[in-house]
């Protein structure tokens, strides 16, 4: 049995990688992340033209009709390049619409997401890093929303925000369009400058309820966990590659530091941790579409594992680079900062380990 990627998936990865190598060097990453918006419409259009935004959108709505694994492969390459932009929020919003919207809402939004004419994002987490639906306090009543969502990707650029909230029936999804009255967007300063978050307050804001109830909320969260894990894998691989390259160039005591046993062991240990995790995120993405009764637990496991691994990879890589690894001028901090984002967004490793244990009946 072949557990590898298909030829089409390998081609997808290589095409995205080649595009990012050419169009998103770290000089452009820095320019985008230091801009006011943190969003480059030209780079985003290039990703749209490659079909990245429509990978898992059904063909009937202008997408490629693929699965979450294909989206995760794109997330890996975007993570490897530290690509700035609204990919994560857009990808999660796509899952929310597929899982929770009626035919009319899908027809209205999915084709526009696929062709790049609309940007849709999600608002899930709440104050004190509450990500689980049972703890949401944002309320829906009479077609309006009231509450605060402090972690909304690219809210200021979005044409619509899909909000997780609760009403008398329990958790569900509501769609709020740009410029809706009673919505206040607050800019935030973050460690990771490549992915912007905003705080959003709703005060009697008109909203359209989507279908799917709590199950659509959880499915969207699980998809996000898998995509963050894929981003973390790509970033970890980049840290390893940078460390190997540096160890083969930096000389000390008349030889490259890669010849020192301590450096060899540290790099080998890092490689041995990173490589097996590839199968973990592949399987979690596969389970999302093909083994739905187990997908929630696998999403929790992969988010917990990859959050911790990415954090260790960036720290080890920084140590291997010595003093230069701590400087603003050296690019390694781009991935160090992304690891901080991946560790906290959608919940930290401790939360997801506990969730995985509960789902396993421990």
N, C-alpha and C positions, 0 to 999 in steps of 0.2 A: 504494500500500500504506500502511495506517495503522499507524504505529509508536507511537501513543499508548496511553493506558490506556482500558479499556472503561468504559462508563457505570457498571457495578457497582463497578469498582475506584475510580473517582472518588468514588462515593458512600461507599465504605468509608473512604477517606482523610478525606473531609469529616466523616463521622460521628465518627470517632475524634478528629479535631482539635476538633470542637465539644465533645465530652465532656471532653477535656483542658483546653480553655479554661475550661470551667465548673468542673470538679472538681479540676484540678491546677494552680492558679496557683503562682507561685514561693513564696508564703507557705506553701502546703501542702508543696511540695517541701522547703523548709527544715525544716519541722516533722518530716517523715518522716526526712530524712537525719540529723537530730540526735537522733532517738529511739534507744533501745537496740537495737531489731531492724532498723531501716532498712527496714521493710516495713509497709505499711498494708493490712490485710486488706479494709477497705472500698473503697479505691481498686482493689485487685486484683479484688474481686468485681465492680466496675463494668466492668472490662475483660473479665472472664469473661462477664458478661451481654451484652456487645457481640459476643461470639464470637471475641475476639482469641486466646484460648488454643487454639481448635480450628480455626483457619483452614485448616491443611493436613492436619488429621486426616480420614481417609476418613469418608464419611457413615455407613458401617456401624458406626462406633465413636462416633457422636454428633457428628462434626465437620462442617465445611462442604465438605470434599473439594476445596479449592482448592490453589494451588501456592505455591512459595517466594516468588514475586514478591509475592503478596498479603500474606504474612507480612512481607516487607521493606517494603512500603508502611506497614504498621502500625509497624514499627521506626523508619521515618523520622519519623512523627508523634510517637512516644514520645521520639525524640532531640530533636526541635524543642522539646518541652516540658520536657526534662531530667527525664523521668518516673522516679521511683525505683521499685525493685522487681525481681522475679526473672524478668522477661520473657525475657532472653537465655538464661539457663540452661534455662528451661522449653521455649523454642522449640527449642534444640539437643537436649534430651532427647527431644522429640517426633520429631525427625528420626531420632535414634538408634533409637528404638523402631520407627518405620516401616521403616527400612533394615535393622535387625539383629535384631529380635525375632521369635520364633515366634508362631503364632496365639494361643496361650494367654496369653503375656505381653502381646500387643497388646490382647487382650480384657480383661485385668485392668487395664491402666494407661491406655490411650488415652481411654476414656470418662470416666475420673476426671480426667484432665488437661483434657479439653474442658469438663466441667461445673464445674471448680474444686474438686472434693472432694479432690484430691491435687495436691501440688506435687512435681515431679521435676526434678532438676538434673543437671549433668554434671561429671565430674572427669577432665580430660585432661592439662593441662600439668604439668610436673615441675620440680624444682629447676634453677636456672640458666636459666630460661625455655626449657626444652626442650619444644617443642610437636609436633615431628614424631614419628610413631609408631615410627620406627626407633630413636629415642633413649629410649624409655620403659624404666624400670627396675622399675616396680611389677609384681610377679609374681603369677600365679595358679597354684595347685597344689592338687589334691584338693578343689576346691570352696571354697577360701579365697583371700583376697588379702593380700599383704604389701607394704608400700611407703608412700610419702608423695605426696600431691597437694596442693601449696601454694596452688592458685588455683581454689577451688570456689565458684561463686556460691550464696549463701544455703544453705549446707550445714546450718546449724542449724535452718532452717525446712522442709527438704525431707522428704517422706515416703519418698523413695528417691533414690539417687544412681547414675547410670550411669557406670561407671568404665572408662576405657581402660587396659588392661594387656596383658601378654604372657604366654603359656604356651609349651609346646613347639611349638605350631602357629603361633606368631607373634602379632601384635597382634590384639586382639579387645575385646569389650565385656562387662562384667559388671554385674549389678544388685545393689546393696546396699540393704537396707531400713533405715528409721529404727530406731535402738536396737540394731542388730546388735552382738554382742559383739566386742571387739577394735578398735572404731572410736573414735578420739579426734578431736574437732573443736576447732580452735584459732581464736579470733577474731583478725582482722588489722585494723590501722589503715591506711587507704588515702587517697590524695589525692582520689579520686572517692568522695564520701560517698553518692552516690545509688545506687550498686550495690555491695553488700557481697560480699566474698570471704572464705572461710575456708580455713585449712589443715586437711587431713584425713589422719590416720595410720591405716593398716590394719595390724593385727598378727594374722594368722590369722583375718581377718574372713570369716564365711560370705557367699558371693556366688553368684548364679545366672548362668551364662554365657548370653549372648544369641547369636544366630546372626550371620551376615554377615561375620565375621572382620575382616580389615584394611580391606576395602572400605567397610564400615559406619563404621569409625572415620574414614576419610578423608572420606567423604560428610558426616558430622556436622561435622567441622572446616570443610569448605568452606561448608556452610550457615551456620555461625557467622561465617565471614569476610564473607559477603555481608550478613548482618544487622548486623554491626558497621559495614560500609561504609554501609548505609542509615541507621543511627543517626548516623554521622559527617556524612552529607549533610544530614540534618535539623538537626543542631547547627550546621553551617556556615551554613545558610540563616538560622538564628535569629541568629547573630552578625552576618551581613550586614544583616538587618532592624533589629537594634538599633543598628548603626552608622549606618545611613541615618536612622533616627528621631532619634538623638542629634545628628547633623550638621545636621539641619534645625531643631533647637531651641537648641543651644548657641551663644551669641553671643560674638564677640570683635571688638574694634575696630569696634563698631557694626553688625556684620552676622553672620548665622549662619555657622558655619565651613564649612557645606556649599557656600558660595559661593566658597571658596578653591580655586584650581586644584589644589594639592597634595592636598587632601582628596578632591576630585572624582576625581582620577586613582587614588588609593589604593582608593577604594570601587569604581570602575569595574573596576580590575584584579582585585579580589576577586570581583566579580560574574562577570567573564569566566572565572575559574577554576572557580567553583562550578557555574555553569549546565551546562556540557557534561558534568560528572561524573554528572549525573542519568541520562543514557543509559547510562553505564558500569555503574552498579549495577543498573539495570533489565535490561540484557543479561546480566549475570552471574547474576542470579536466574532469568531465562528459560532460560539455558543449563543451569542446575542440573537442571531438569526436562525440557528438550526437546533439549539437545545434550550429552548426558552424556559423550561422549568428549572434549569440550573444556571441560567445566565446571570441572575442577580448576584449569586454568591461568587461566581468567577469574576464579575466586574469588581466586586469589593476586594477580592484577593489581589487582582492585578494592580488596582489603584494603590493598595497598601504597600505591596512589594516594590513597585516601580518608584513610588514617592521616596521611599527610604533609599533605594539603590541610586537614584539620580542625585540625591543629596550627598551620598558617600562618594560617588564618582566625581562630582565637582570639587569636593573637598580634597580628595586624593590627588586630582589633577592639579589643583592649586599648589599643594605641597610639592609635587614633583617639579613644578615650574619655579619654585623658590620665590624670591622677592618680586620678580617681574609678574608673577601670576596675580598679585594683589593690586596692580596698577590699573588706572582707568584706560591708559593707552593700549594695554594688551587686551585682546578680545575675549579671553577666557571668562571674564566676569559676565558676559552676555548670557552664558549658559548657567553660571552660578545663580544669577538672578532668576532665570526661567525655572530653575529647580525649586526656588522658594515659592514661586507661583504654583507650580505643579504639586508641591507638597500640601498647600493649604486650600486651593480651590476645589470645591465639592467635598471637602472634609479631609482631615489628616489621616495618617496611616493607622493611628490608634482607633479612630472611629470605624474605619473599614475592616480592621482586623476583628473588632468586636461584632460588627455586623455579619462578617463571614462566619464567625463562630456561632452566632445565633441562628443563622440560616442553615448551618450544619446540624443544629440540634444539640450543641454542646452545653 
